[in-house]
Amino acid sequence: MLLNVHSCYSLRYGTISIDELVAELIAKGHSTAVLTDINNSSAVFPFIRACRQAGINGLVGMEFRNGDQLLYIGIAKNEAGFAELNQWMSKVNQQKQPMDEMAPEFDEVYIIYPYGSKMKRGLLENELIGIKPGDTARIYKDPYAIRERYVVLWPVTVKNAKDYQLHQQLRAVDHNLIFSRLQPEMLAGPDEIMPTLDQLRQTYKSYPEIIRTTEILLSHCHFYFDFSIVRNKKYYTGNAYDDKLLLEKLALAGLVRRYGKNNREAADRVNKELRIIDGLAFSSYFLITYDIIRYAISRDFYYVGRGSGANSIVAYCLGITDVCPIELDLYFERFLNPKRKTPPDFDIDFSWKDRDQVYEYIFTRYQTRHTALMGAMSTFKDRSIIRELGKVYGLPKSEIDELIKNPASAYHSQHALQLIASLQGMVEDFPNQRTIHACGVLISEEPITNYTALDFPPKGLPTAQFDMYVAEDIKFEKFDILSQRGLGHIKDCVQLIRENRGEKVDITEPHRFFTDPRITAQLKSANTIGCFYIESPAMRQLITKLECDNYITLVAASSVIRPGVSSSGMMKAFIERHRSPESTVYLHPVMEQQLKETYGVMVYQEDVIKVGHFFGGLDLADADVLRRMMSGKSRSTAHLKEIEGRYFDNCRRFGYPEQTAREVWRQMESFAGYSFSKAHSASFAVESFQSLYLKTYFPIEFMVSVLNNYGGFYDRRTYINEAKKAGAVIHLPCVNMSCVTTSLYGTDLYLGFDYILELEQNTAAKILNERESNGHYKSLENFIARTGITSSQVAILIKAGAFRFTGKVKTTLQWEALYMANSLENKAKLMDLFEKPLKIPTLPDFDYSLVQHLYDEIELLGFPVSGSWFDMLRTDYRGDILAREMPQHVGKTVRMVGEYVTYKPVRTKRGEIMMFGNYLDSEGNFFDTVHFPPSLKEYSFAGSGAYLIAGTVTLEFGYTALTVIKCAKIAVKGNPKLSEEKFSAKWKK
């Protein structure tokens, strides 16, 4: 008879997890309960499934509130009532207006108002009054009591008194208040603890009619949701047969386009896949994905299709992917197997500039009522818990930061520490906020509100209130529509080549790039800065170690670089065996049979399936379940343990040595969660080759495109350095030549106005609009007269070097601008500048050194452009050796000077921090450093600049690095602004 139960999905309010809730119901003798989380239905399906597994009757509803004010509770009579509740909450979220205190009219929903609510009208047939335990004395004396409309209302929010303290902290977090400022109306009652069934009956024993009405209400409610039915849109054409025919037609046409008319192997595989796709009723999923791709092509949007669906030859023939599964021997069962109940996932990447338009198409084409973004749930984690609870207890930010770094410090309030420590474990992994999945889109057969209420975040697109795990459990398969900057690089580069060189470039058939000797040489040299997925220091190191100069090796490298292979301890083994295949030692003959291509090392997710099936004796479906569980796509640890037991039973039955069986399992377990499928790696490698082609043949245009898509792994300074090495002449922003983003004229590269940190957007817009209308600016005076830009913004532009075309020193320009600002008192005088120049007093000759320019650039752009950090050093020393000389000094201790680029901290097995650094030498070439914990503790990183680094040159698999003994940041020349400031004061006086 519990009609008002909250779980922890009543965010920052309830404190009971779904599993705990069901356990409490059983322990306290309840056979029925209604989950009514506040303004959401996120936990409905986990609750229903858990109740069924426990043998109790779970029912669903929703509690509706305006902020802290409880309005009413809705209880669904059935699935249709659940949909009504979701529709109403969705409408409220979309309108972003407070709800009326009276519920709308529902057909299949009971409404319960709390006793004492101000009723604007009489009760409707489906509406009742909820009587809390504390209300029983009041209704006894109430002359207007209508007891036949009263029901039991015993809210459940916390498990016990300690839980109530956690509830209070969560409410303080939700209101962003310190604990002492919480008001009673912000909190649940301290008695909102689940009673035993006997305790509940005893409390209401004087009112048997209330108990009877409550029991009648519950008897009229049910929730028979079928978890076995696939919820995705069933048909693309309107029926299964036409879907089958259309998919066959498209696939066979694509077969001819991809393979020609006489490829029997390809034709057999296409026909086999089509039979399985039809048998599993996945045709519509393929056709919808194809439809999205077709739209993208019609809009000239670049895309990459990946995910397990890329194992499919049908997907390849449809143009969803550019990965040939025959060429790569992609494992068919990774894509589809007879026991699979949901379609394979397609991950479709678009440029970050195009994805929103793809979303718009999907929501329009497949109707908003049937389409939603996938939701996600952010949870309380270690640092966020301490930070949120620290604020609750009024700790200042500095103290919270210190508490996170050093929890045991005596500096902290011991009382606050004890409370935070006691609550931290209770709230860890609690849902904190609903958010949006990075890329998932749901397209349903029935209206989406049959399954969830919808949030409407700032983007405005409806978003499901449940996450991907719930979606998968109720048989939704999401469409992953991702965005990335790499495709923006490629698309913009192709357009820029056409504008800058007049050449039309086609990158739509990337297979020709795989054998281009210039491109493969570029790859082998690891000259890959800016190229998708292969530009990071770690990836460039791996390319060097593997001597990677072909597509197949790059496909492997794209997965080997993932944490899975290294955490299994097999990365080094893979590199050794790749360089010397004769050194390969297999754990077992089965490993040689299944993993010969990768030298006995599990590199791809498919390898877990192969090893689980052929070595461990698991059927293909269980082997794929094993992969999914290890990769975090399932929460069922019990099922994983069950499969693990079968694996070891089979190994013992096969007579494998225990040590071998356990080592294979260890490698699978440590590997699968952090690896790619082979098709996924292949898709990435295709895009990498497209980037490589553009970088090899059009390096300057490519780097400009990288800059205009706001980079990749590195900061802008690094990409500008690459453009300079490729032959570009780098220019600071210029009022006559620059646009908002970087511009290219031949080999002259002009940085955009978006580089200037303090320049306002409307200033850039005014400059460009006026220039487009009336041509280039002739002078500073002409610029000020035509744009009317404020003196402070003009000063920023001068300091940034945007008036170099005048040939005047910055200091002169600043004084001229200052004089004009003081002289021009009104708009009429400003317009006079169009007729005759303003007479400016003669100024002395000013000097402006390179160092002054560099300081200005660092201040306004964030990095030096006219020179480098080396030009700012007090010393001319540039190290004993340069990066290109490292191979000749292996084993020697040397000193090198490098401009910091990036670093990556890594935790060792002992829990200590070590660091991998990346630097540019004075010639603009990269070298890498390794900082082990002892040297890192003594010689720590000190921000941007140039460093003197002493260390030993090491060589591993052809890759050189400097193992650091000690390092220090090199002092720079002072900023020579003092004399200018003294002169300024005198001038103003």
Salt bridges, closest charged atoms under 4 A:
GLU20 OE1 - LYS159 NZ 3.46
GLU24 OE1 - LYS28 NZ 3.59
GLU63 OE1 - HIS6 NE2 2.68
GLU63 OE2 - ARG65 NE 2.48
ASP68 OD1 - ARG171 NH2 2.81
ASP68 OD2 - HIS175 NE2 3.11
ASP100 OD1 - LYS120 NZ 3.25
GLU127 OE1 - ARG121 NH1 2.83
ASP135 OD1 - ARG138 NH1 3.32
ASP163 OD2 - LYS159 NZ 3.29
ASP174 OD1 - ARG12 NH1 3.91
ASP174 OD2 - ARG171 NH1 3.07
GLU215 OE2 - ARG201 NH2 2.91
GLU248 OE2 - LYS244 NZ 2.99
ASP268 OD1 - ARG264 NH1 3.38
GLU273 OE2 - ARG269 NE 3.43
ASP291 OD1 - ARG294 NH2 2.89
ASP291 OD2 - ARG365 NE 3.77
ASP322 OD1 - ARG258 NH2 3.10
GLU327 OE1 - HIS511 NE2 3.72
ASP347 OD2 - ARG306 NH1 3.65
ASP349 OD2 - ARG306 NE 2.59
ASP354 OD2 - LYS491 NZ 3.21
ASP356 OD1 - LYS459 NZ 3.16
GLU388 OE1 - LYS391 NZ 3.58
GLU399 OE2 - HIS412 ND1 3.79
ASP401 OD1 - ARG387 NH1 2.99
ASP401 OD2 - LYS397 NZ 2.95
ASP429 OD1 - LYS381 NZ 2.77
ASP455 OD2 - ARG434 NE 2.66
ASP467 OD2 - ARG635 NH2 3.26
GLU472 OE2 - ARG628 NH2 2.65
ASP473 OD2 - ARG49 NE 2.79
ASP480 OD2 - LYS478 NZ 3.62
ASP492 OD2 - LYS353 NZ 2.64
GLU597 OE2 - LYS678 NZ 2.95
ASP619 OD2 - LYS339 NZ 2.90
ASP622 OD2 - ARG646 NH2 2.66
ASP624 OD1 - ARG627 NE 2.90
GLU642 OE2 - ARG646 NH1 3.04
GLU644 OE1 - LYS641 NZ 3.57
ASP649 OD1 - ARG652 NH2 2.93
GLU658 OE2 - ARG662 NE 2.81
GLU663 OE2 - ARG666 NH2 2.83
GLU701 OE2 - ARG501 NE 2.81
GLU722 OE1 - LYS695 NZ 3.17
GLU722 OE2 - LYS725 NZ 3.50
ASP748 OD1 - HIS731 NE2 2.90
ASP754 OD2 - ARG716 NH2 3.09
GLU770 OE2 - ARG786 NE 2.77
GLU816 OE2 - LYS808 NZ 2.94
ASP856 OD2 - LYS810 NZ 3.08
GLU859 OE1 - LYS799 NZ 2.72
GLU859 OE1 - LYS977 NZ 3.94
GLU899 OE2 - ARG717 NE 3.33
GLU912 OE2 - LYS937 NZ 3.23
GLU923 OE1 - ARG884 NE 2.80
GLU956 OE1 - LYS545 NZ 3.04
